[in-house]
């Protein structure tokens, strides 16, 4: 063994110990799914600022589209559309993934092209098909609003207001958007009456059929990229190619980030192309295409019943009041 | 005098007494403006249901536009756009009036074509240029969502779910959207330090110049229709003709409902065509066109300072979580 091997092994052992300590792996009962931890807010001021930015449509060219337009926190952190509506009613290329529990994902976007929430937050603002603004215009706009300037200064302790502070604040808010206390989590924690017999059968089938191979961990997904259409090819008009568009590796064509199943009852329609309207359809398609398994109607219903136990407490907060534009603020011109 | 005169006089006297009793007229200090009363919630369940409906984009054809899109409660109950964005990004015909304190208006819409909030609420849902749905489709949609069905039943005590119940609930929520405790209201109630010397000068000028002839009462407006361009013609590309389009009376051409000045700091841009970006512009134009008066920069600044004392407590509530669609719910097809 080379002299580099030993330290690497030590690191590996430490990582496992750390995972055990955080409860991400439950050695006790060895369930492949673990409860969602409650949000830990370390900087409430940053979270409040990020909440305002998340709801502020002035970060779009039109003054009409905010982060919340497509990641609507009244609707499971999604827009419940096949693909989203962007600037000038452009048709989005892909289904809007939920922002709920997204801090638990290994990377952001369906193809994982953003390494974290901060990097993700800058994407839609500058995407010509989404909010269609630029980072410079967004910063100019915020700088023209005295209440924002004061709030940024208070939160960050300096006068610099760049897209870095903007996306940091949005990410800090998004990190609080977790949904603990799902009935299934109560069951995981020992409340055996939290789910009923059908829901438990669904979970057992979910495990024994292999769904759990990809949909595991606290977020039941979000930790790996997998090919859509593994056993049988997936037929879609959607041109998204997934992971290969990021890595340039042809072997990763049609590999997408495994979506979380948390709150899946609220985040219809399903798949990267939004083609499945209902959980029944989604379970059927996943069984056939990913596992080579045709679930009976009863089995399908059991799994759907289990999936509905994954709806947790939705983020509860007061609708933010946005600071008004000043006379210097450039007004949006949505029709130009 | 005819035999019909006497009862009419009696009614008139009763009405004045009623106004005095409600505090709408403050006989004591004879100010032409009175404080905004706090909201009285008599049916909290109906208000909660109305709040959900107000935030629910499924009441639009696209599944993307809710009441809150154009009457954004994060932004003074308006969209801060010249004219609103409707279905498929259609350009709206007129500036979106604030929903805040709108229960105090004599009628709804700029031309007063809806007699109250309930009648107003049905308008945008079915307007092909706005939410582009129909009342029947809205009712079908809500009827397909079990949680909504149960909530309507609980609130109204019967199984009937028609557009009448829908608009009643939305109106009940909107009636709570009042903004008491503005600094100016504190001054009106006797706290003489609540506004400063410049703001007081502005109010005195606002009264002595005649602004108050139209912008009076608790809402500083909303109680009458007036011609836009009284002394001097108003030049605009906007084709709206105002009150005459409702009454057919040519003498009422370009008569619009006098907008409230409550929270006017938040509800830019101004006028029915949204042509004035700033309060400074709006005060200048109003002075010249409605009063034949050219305010000096100092006078204008004083009035603007006064107007900014009219920002009250914004409605504070938890963002509603919407009940999920069921398998039977028709999915929106925004691009078709």
Interface residues (C-beta under 8 A of the other chain):
Chain A: X55 X56 X57 X58 X62 X63 X64 X69 X72 X73 X74 X75 X76 X79 X80 X81 X82 X85 X88 X89 X91 X265 X266 X268 X269 X277 X278 X280 X314 X316 X317 X318 X319 X320 X321 X322 X324 X325 X327 X331 X332 X334 X335
Chain B: X55 X56 X57 X58 X62 X63 X64 X69 X72 X73 X74 X75 X76 X79 X80 X81 X82 X85 X88 X89 X91 X265 X266 X268 X269 X277 X278 X280 X314 X316 X317 X318 X319 X320 X321 X322 X324 X325 X327 X331 X332 X334 X335
